[in-house]
Amino acid sequence: MKAVLLDMDGTLVDSDSAVERAWHHWAAEHAVPADVLTPILHGNPAATTIRVVRPDLDDTAVAAAAQRNLELQYDDLADVTATPGAARLLRTLDELGVPWAVVTSADRRLATARLHAAGLPVRHLVTVEDTPRGKPDPAPYLAGAALLHADPRDCLVVEDSQPGIDAGRAAGMRVAALRGLPGDLRIRDLDELADTFTA
């Protein structure tokens, strides 16, 4: 692989608790039952999730609701940490000269805050502000490949959610999957992936 494209939440950064707190707070504000929201609150851009749980909202209201969800997360960083092996994987890629980028459904402010909170470098970022469509559409990962001047066929996507895996595959990329999800390469954690680059 000539380039690596990494999802942020759940892949590089353990932010599950912060994401869940924000969504449950948002759900209470918008009269959305928690049991409806819980199965879909990870992996999708906020607007996609909101359209599923509040199909009555128009595009302007969806955008405002998505922004409110992000605002609930900006300063909620106390328990945001790097996932096992994240720092080592990024160091390994840098040492080997393999370019990498973070591709996330967060906006630039939240992505930067979470990566800093986790003690990880902020380099190349593709955020919800950079592509008109989010995962599972391939656009975010294609934008990541373009940012790194890499052929999509030479990119490895690292993901922990089905929408992200679907996006990587739709972009014509190989996928390393976490959390037991089906990928071209199944990995337990990012230490294991780092080992594959140094083997």
Backbone bond lengths (Angstrom), bond angles and torsions (degrees), N, CA, C in turn:
res aa  C-N    CA-C-N  psi(-1)  N-CA   C-N-CA  omega(-1)  CA-C   N-CA-C  phi
1 M - - - 1.447 - - 1.530 110.24 -
2 K 1.326 115.72 135.59 1.457 119.79 -177.64 1.522 113.21 -97.03
3 A 1.335 116.99 -11.21 1.463 120.96 179.03 1.522 108.49 -155.41
4 V 1.327 116.02 150.73 1.461 121.65 -179.26 1.525 108.72 -124.83
5 L 1.324 115.55 132.48 1.463 123.06 179.25 1.521 107.94 -118.04
6 L 1.325 115.49 117.82 1.459 121.27 -171.81 1.515 112.24 -111.70
7 D 1.301 116.09 128.07 1.456 120.71 167.47 1.531 108.01 -63.66
8 M 1.336 116.80 156.15 1.464 119.07 -179.49 1.523 112.06 -96.50
9 D 1.328 117.84 -72.52 1.463 121.44 -173.13 1.527 111.00 -66.07
10 G 1.321 115.61 121.52 1.453 120.72 179.43 1.518 113.50 89.46
11 T 1.332 116.79 -18.35 1.459 120.68 179.95 1.523 109.82 -106.42
12 L 1.322 117.70 -64.18 1.466 121.48 176.59 1.520 112.28 -87.98
13 V 1.317 115.62 -32.33 1.464 121.47 -171.71 1.523 109.84 -125.76
14 D 1.323 116.30 130.90 1.458 120.91 174.04 1.522 107.80 -86.78
15 S 1.318 114.28 97.09 1.467 120.62 -178.71 1.517 110.71 -125.57
16 D 1.330 117.30 17.43 1.465 120.43 -175.25 1.522 112.49 -54.83
17 S 1.334 117.24 -44.41 1.460 119.74 -177.63 1.519 111.57 -64.32
18 A 1.338 116.66 -41.43 1.465 120.30 179.43 1.530 110.86 -65.55
19 V 1.321 116.61 -42.27 1.471 120.76 178.13 1.532 109.73 -60.84
20 E 1.316 116.22 -46.50 1.465 119.98 -177.65 1.521 111.72 -65.77
21 R 1.334 117.27 -39.78 1.473 119.67 177.94 1.525 110.65 -60.73
22 A 1.334 115.95 -45.38 1.464 119.47 -178.82 1.518 111.33 -62.51
23 W 1.322 116.68 -45.10 1.463 119.76 -178.19 1.529 111.46 -66.72
24 H 1.312 117.92 -39.66 1.459 118.55 -179.64 1.530 111.52 -69.12
25 H 1.331 116.38 -35.92 1.466 119.87 173.95 1.527 109.78 -63.37
26 W 1.326 115.80 -46.95 1.469 120.76 179.17 1.521 110.68 -60.36
27 A 1.331 117.41 -43.41 1.462 121.23 -178.92 1.523 111.48 -60.80
28 A 1.340 115.70 -39.67 1.461 119.21 178.72 1.526 110.65 -64.65
29 E 1.317 117.06 -37.98 1.473 121.39 179.01 1.529 112.32 -67.68
30 H 1.344 116.25 -30.16 1.463 120.69 -172.63 1.522 113.55 -111.07
31 A 1.326 116.51 16.38 1.464 121.93 175.52 1.528 112.54 55.62
32 V 1.318 115.89 43.83 1.462 121.37 176.72 1.531 107.32 -107.90
33 P 1.333 117.94 123.23 1.469 119.79 179.90 1.528 111.56 -62.40
34 A 1.314 116.53 136.27 1.465 121.51 -177.67 1.520 112.25 -57.79
35 D 1.353 117.12 -36.11 1.462 119.11 -177.31 1.525 112.21 -69.74
36 V 1.320 117.11 -21.42 1.469 121.03 175.32 1.521 110.14 -78.20
37 L 1.321 115.82 -38.74 1.462 121.79 -175.01 1.531 113.03 -78.97
38 T 1.317 117.38 -42.25 1.464 122.09 -170.11 1.530 114.57 -51.01
39 P 1.343 120.43 -44.23 1.469 118.69 -176.65 1.532 114.84 -67.11
40 I 1.326 118.00 -14.84 1.472 118.96 -173.86 1.526 113.83 -124.32
41 L 1.331 117.88 12.67 1.466 117.63 -173.52 1.524 114.34 -83.17
42 H 1.342 119.02 -7.24 1.458 121.78 176.82 1.524 110.38 -109.63
43 G 1.346 115.60 139.26 1.460 120.57 169.84 1.508 116.62 99.03
44 N 1.329 117.58 -23.49 1.463 120.60 -178.99 1.521 111.22 -104.41
45 P 1.335 117.44 153.40 1.466 118.99 169.58 1.531 109.52 -60.46
46 A 1.326 116.50 151.61 1.460 120.45 -177.49 1.522 111.91 -55.29
47 A 1.325 117.28 -42.55 1.467 119.97 -177.54 1.524 111.51 -61.83
48 T 1.318 117.20 -37.01 1.469 120.50 179.53 1.523 110.23 -64.51
49 T 1.325 116.45 -45.94 1.464 120.84 179.09 1.521 110.74 -62.43
50 I 1.323 116.00 -43.08 1.468 120.23 -178.31 1.524 111.20 -63.83
51 R 1.317 117.12 -39.06 1.479 119.35 178.78 1.528 111.41 -63.71
52 V 1.323 117.39 -31.37 1.462 120.56 178.71 1.518 110.78 -72.24
53 V 1.336 116.91 -45.88 1.476 119.74 -174.02 1.528 113.24 -86.84
54 R 1.333 117.33 -19.75 1.472 121.10 177.49 1.527 109.73 -132.75
55 P 1.341 117.54 69.09 1.473 120.13 -178.33 1.528 113.54 -66.29
56 D 1.317 117.06 -9.79 1.458 121.35 178.87 1.526 112.99 -77.63
57 L 1.324 118.01 -14.65 1.464 120.86 -175.66 1.521 111.49 -82.07
58 D 1.349 116.62 140.56 1.466 119.99 174.94 1.525 109.18 -82.85
59 D 1.342 116.40 176.65 1.460 120.69 -173.87 1.529 112.68 -59.56
60 T 1.332 116.77 -38.28 1.466 120.10 -179.83 1.525 110.88 -65.94
61 A 1.324 116.16 -42.63 1.464 120.40 179.65 1.528 110.98 -68.73
62 V 1.330 117.09 -36.23 1.471 120.36 177.21 1.523 109.85 -63.38
63 A 1.320 116.88 -44.17 1.466 120.76 179.73 1.523 110.84 -61.77
64 A 1.321 117.06 -42.24 1.465 120.81 179.03 1.525 110.76 -66.07
65 A 1.329 117.23 -39.94 1.459 120.90 179.42 1.527 111.07 -67.47
66 A 1.322 117.06 -38.45 1.466 121.14 177.69 1.529 110.32 -64.97
67 Q 1.321 117.26 -40.83 1.456 120.91 178.26 1.529 110.82 -64.54
68 R 1.330 116.43 -39.79 1.470 120.16 177.41 1.534 110.35 -61.04
69 N 1.327 116.61 -41.22 1.462 120.15 178.89 1.527 110.96 -61.52
70 L 1.341 116.94 -42.85 1.465 120.46 177.73 1.522 111.15 -63.10
71 E 1.326 116.80 -42.14 1.462 120.66 -178.90 1.528 111.81 -60.87
72 L 1.314 116.63 -31.56 1.458 120.32 177.77 1.528 111.96 -69.02
73 Q 1.334 116.74 -17.02 1.457 120.98 -175.58 1.527 114.28 -103.15
74 Y 1.329 119.22 -19.89 1.460 121.33 -171.76 1.527 114.14 -54.12
75 D 1.305 117.81 -43.39 1.460 120.74 -174.98 1.526 113.07 -105.78
76 D 1.325 116.94 6.41 1.464 121.13 -179.16 1.528 108.24 -94.46
77 L 1.329 116.00 78.16 1.467 121.58 -170.50 1.523 113.70 -122.33
78 A 1.327 117.74 0.81 1.468 120.90 -170.80 1.517 112.77 -58.91
79 D 1.344 118.21 -36.96 1.462 119.88 -177.54 1.526 112.70 -110.96
80 V 1.334 116.65 20.06 1.467 121.40 176.09 1.524 108.39 -83.69
81 T 1.327 116.81 122.42 1.461 121.90 -177.82 1.530 109.98 -135.45
82 A 1.320 115.66 165.54 1.463 120.37 173.68 1.525 109.02 -72.02
83 T 1.311 117.00 143.71 1.459 120.32 175.46 1.533 109.55 -73.94
84 P 1.327 117.89 159.17 1.469 119.92 -179.99 1.536 111.95 -55.60
85 G 1.313 114.89 126.19 1.459 121.07 177.19 1.510 115.47 87.55
86 A 1.344 118.63 -6.28 1.469 120.44 -175.26 1.526 111.94 -61.01
87 A 1.331 116.89 -50.57 1.471 119.85 -177.92 1.530 110.45 -62.92
88 R 1.330 116.28 -41.63 1.467 119.50 179.99 1.528 111.12 -64.41
89 L 1.334 117.70 -41.73 1.466 120.09 179.41 1.520 110.83 -60.94
90 L 1.323 117.52 -46.06 1.464 119.97 -178.71 1.527 111.35 -64.81
91 R 1.340 117.13 -39.68 1.472 120.53 175.38 1.525 110.85 -61.43
92 T 1.328 116.10 -43.35 1.467 121.02 -179.48 1.524 110.70 -61.77
93 L 1.315 116.55 -45.40 1.469 120.00 178.95 1.518 110.56 -61.23
94 D 1.339 117.12 -43.09 1.461 120.54 178.58 1.531 111.26 -62.95
95 E 1.326 116.58 -43.56 1.462 120.14 -179.44 1.524 112.23 -63.74
96 L 1.334 115.98 -33.73 1.464 120.77 179.97 1.527 112.83 -86.57
97 G 1.335 116.65 -5.54 1.463 120.41 -179.17 1.518 113.29 73.34
98 V 1.341 117.10 25.04 1.467 121.42 177.98 1.523 108.14 -90.65
99 P 1.318 118.59 116.88 1.468 119.48 -179.77 1.520 111.56 -68.34
100 W 1.329 115.40 146.54 1.460 119.94 179.89 1.523 109.93 -143.21
101 A 1.324 114.08 155.08 1.458 121.27 177.07 1.517 108.89 -142.43
102 V 1.315 115.30 156.56 1.459 122.00 175.62 1.526 107.53 -101.73
103 V 1.331 115.19 128.87 1.464 121.82 -179.49 1.527 107.10 -119.17
104 T 1.324 116.49 114.72 1.460 120.42 -170.32 1.521 112.58 -136.82
105 S 1.328 114.95 155.03 1.460 121.08 174.15 1.526 111.91 -85.52
106 A 1.323 117.05 -2.69 1.468 121.35 174.45 1.522 109.52 -77.80
107 D 1.332 116.81 167.29 1.456 119.05 172.17 1.531 108.70 -87.95
108 R 1.332 116.73 173.32 1.469 121.03 -174.17 1.536 111.71 -61.72
109 R 1.324 117.07 -39.95 1.467 119.42 -179.43 1.526 111.00 -61.74
110 L 1.334 117.12 -47.35 1.459 120.21 -178.13 1.529 111.16 -69.26
111 A 1.332 117.12 -41.06 1.470 120.05 179.65 1.524 110.50 -60.91
112 T 1.325 116.59 -45.75 1.461 120.80 -179.97 1.524 110.95 -62.90
113 A 1.331 116.52 -42.71 1.467 120.52 -179.36 1.525 110.99 -64.03
114 R 1.324 117.01 -43.33 1.471 119.47 -178.05 1.524 111.79 -69.33
115 L 1.315 117.43 -41.84 1.467 119.72 179.17 1.529 110.26 -63.92
116 H 1.324 117.32 -41.65 1.468 120.41 176.58 1.528 110.55 -62.50
117 A 1.337 116.96 -45.24 1.463 120.89 -179.10 1.528 110.99 -60.45
118 A 1.337 116.06 -32.73 1.465 120.94 -179.76 1.525 112.65 -85.32
119 G 1.336 117.23 -2.98 1.460 120.94 179.94 1.516 113.40 74.37
120 L 1.327 117.03 26.18 1.462 122.19 -178.65 1.529 109.81 -107.53
121 P 1.339 117.08 149.51 1.461 119.32 -179.10 1.523 112.35 -70.32
122 V 1.318 114.98 150.78 1.462 121.44 175.11 1.524 107.11 -109.99
123 R 1.309 116.32 112.66 1.470 120.60 -179.50 1.517 109.28 -121.03
124 H 1.321 114.19 -101.41 1.461 120.19 179.97 1.526 109.40 -89.56
125 L 1.330 115.82 124.10 1.455 121.79 -178.83 1.520 110.65 -124.74
126 V 1.321 116.00 134.80 1.463 121.89 166.47 1.523 105.34 -116.82
127 T 1.332 116.36 119.88 1.456 120.93 -175.57 1.526 110.42 -120.33
128 V 1.315 115.12 179.59 1.458 121.11 178.85 1.533 110.72 -60.59
129 E 1.314 117.11 -21.34 1.471 120.40 179.37 1.531 112.42 -77.92
130 D 1.333 117.18 -14.42 1.463 120.65 -173.65 1.515 114.87 -96.39
131 T 1.332 118.21 -16.08 1.463 120.39 -178.28 1.520 109.39 -133.67
132 P 1.320 117.09 144.13 1.462 119.63 -177.85 1.527 113.03 -72.37
133 R 1.326 117.12 -21.85 1.457 120.86 -178.79 1.521 109.06 -127.29
134 G 1.318 115.65 146.03 1.459 120.44 -179.99 1.518 111.98 -103.12
135 K 1.319 115.52 176.73 1.455 121.47 175.96 1.533 109.00 -55.73
136 P 1.320 119.20 139.59 1.461 130.43 14.87 1.520 115.92 -87.16
137 D 1.329 118.40 7.99 1.460 120.21 173.87 1.534 108.63 -64.11
138 P 1.326 118.92 144.34 1.464 120.48 -179.44 1.520 114.65 -72.43
139 A 1.343 118.42 -11.22 1.463 121.29 -172.74 1.527 114.09 -52.42
140 P 1.347 120.33 -44.41 1.476 118.33 -179.30 1.527 113.02 -61.23
141 Y 1.319 117.29 -41.62 1.469 118.88 -179.18 1.517 112.10 -74.49
142 L 1.310 117.68 -32.65 1.470 119.47 174.33 1.529 109.75 -65.56
143 A 1.332 116.80 -37.82 1.472 119.89 176.39 1.522 110.42 -64.59
144 G 1.339 117.64 -37.37 1.460 120.66 177.23 1.518 111.82 -63.55
145 A 1.323 116.74 -43.45 1.466 120.20 177.62 1.520 110.68 -61.25
146 A 1.325 116.17 -43.66 1.467 119.99 179.72 1.525 111.02 -63.09
147 L 1.318 117.09 -40.11 1.462 121.57 179.25 1.526 111.34 -60.07
148 L 1.335 116.03 -36.22 1.461 121.01 -179.44 1.527 112.74 -92.36
149 H 1.343 116.42 3.10 1.474 121.68 -178.31 1.526 110.68 56.37
150 A 1.332 115.84 42.77 1.458 121.70 -177.80 1.526 110.44 -116.31
151 D 1.310 116.13 145.38 1.463 121.46 172.22 1.530 107.28 -69.30
152 P 1.332 118.42 130.79 1.470 119.50 179.81 1.530 113.38 -52.94
153 R 1.324 117.02 -32.46 1.468 120.03 -179.14 1.526 111.89 -68.45
154 D 1.331 117.04 -15.79 1.464 121.67 179.80 1.525 112.62 -100.27
155 C 1.340 117.03 9.17 1.466 121.29 -176.29 1.524 111.36 -103.51
156 L 1.323 114.89 144.23 1.455 122.08 171.71 1.527 108.05 -110.18
157 V 1.315 116.34 124.19 1.459 122.92 175.71 1.528 107.68 -93.64
158 V 1.337 117.10 137.58 1.469 121.91 176.72 1.526 106.85 -118.36
159 E 1.339 116.18 118.57 1.461 121.58 -170.25 1.519 112.83 -139.56
160 D 1.334 114.71 157.04 1.462 120.29 176.46 1.518 112.17 -125.68
161 S 1.342 118.40 9.54 1.458 120.40 -179.47 1.527 109.86 -135.44
162 Q 1.337 115.43 152.76 1.464 119.67 -179.48 1.528 112.34 -63.88
163 P 1.356 120.28 -41.47 1.468 118.05 176.62 1.524 112.56 -58.89
164 G 1.339 117.30 -37.76 1.459 120.28 178.57 1.510 112.57 -68.52
165 I 1.330 116.11 -41.27 1.468 120.23 176.78 1.518 109.98 -61.40
166 D 1.330 116.55 -44.53 1.462 120.86 179.05 1.525 111.28 -61.48
167 A 1.339 116.50 -38.62 1.467 120.73 179.20 1.522 110.83 -65.02
168 G 1.333 116.69 -45.05 1.457 120.34 179.17 1.510 112.35 -61.82
169 R 1.319 116.43 -44.48 1.467 120.04 179.61 1.526 111.24 -65.25
170 A 1.342 116.40 -41.08 1.462 119.92 179.12 1.523 111.46 -64.17
171 A 1.341 116.59 -25.27 1.469 121.19 177.53 1.532 111.89 -82.70
172 G 1.338 117.22 -2.46 1.456 121.21 179.19 1.514 113.58 80.97
173 M 1.332 117.12 24.33 1.462 122.50 -176.58 1.523 110.80 -107.43
174 R 1.333 116.51 156.33 1.459 121.08 170.66 1.522 107.59 -76.73
175 V 1.337 115.69 151.17 1.459 120.75 -175.44 1.524 110.38 -127.98
176 A 1.335 115.63 128.55 1.461 122.39 168.70 1.526 106.52 -98.15
177 A 1.337 116.45 122.30 1.456 121.18 -171.85 1.525 111.52 -111.86
178 L 1.323 115.19 134.97 1.464 123.56 174.98 1.527 110.23 -98.65
179 R 1.310 116.64 176.85 1.475 124.34 174.31 1.525 113.00 59.78
180 G 1.323 117.11 26.62 1.461 120.58 177.52 1.509 114.53 74.06
181 L 1.328 117.75 10.12 1.460 120.64 -179.60 1.529 110.62 -76.67
182 P 1.328 117.13 156.50 1.461 120.20 -177.92 1.525 111.48 -75.05
183 G 1.310 115.85 122.79 1.460 121.19 177.11 1.508 109.33 -143.67
184 D 1.327 116.40 174.14 1.460 120.06 175.09 1.521 109.82 -65.48
185 L 1.331 114.70 -30.06 1.463 121.86 177.60 1.518 106.81 -134.79
186 R 1.323 117.24 120.05 1.466 121.12 178.10 1.516 107.96 -97.42
187 I 1.322 116.59 128.25 1.460 121.34 -177.54 1.519 109.82 -128.55
188 R 1.328 115.24 146.58 1.469 120.10 177.25 1.522 110.88 -76.58
189 D 1.343 115.73 -39.62 1.464 120.50 -178.52 1.531 108.30 -159.59
190 L 1.317 116.67 179.45 1.452 120.45 -175.46 1.523 112.76 -77.00
191 D 1.329 117.71 -19.43 1.467 119.79 171.23 1.535 110.38 -60.81
192 E 1.309 115.34 -42.91 1.469 120.35 179.24 1.527 110.50 -62.49
193 L 1.339 116.76 -39.87 1.461 119.60 178.07 1.524 110.66 -66.90
194 A 1.327 117.27 -40.92 1.471 119.83 177.07 1.522 110.61 -58.22
195 D 1.332 116.38 -38.45 1.462 120.76 179.10 1.512 111.76 -61.43
196 T 1.337 117.42 -34.73 1.462 119.21 -179.63 1.524 111.91 -68.49
197 F 1.322 116.86 -27.36 1.476 119.83 178.67 1.521 111.84 -79.77
198 T 1.340 116.39 -25.07 1.461 118.98 -176.98 1.523 112.68 -99.91
199 A 1.325 116.66 -5.76 1.476 119.77 -178.16 1.518 111.54 -67.47
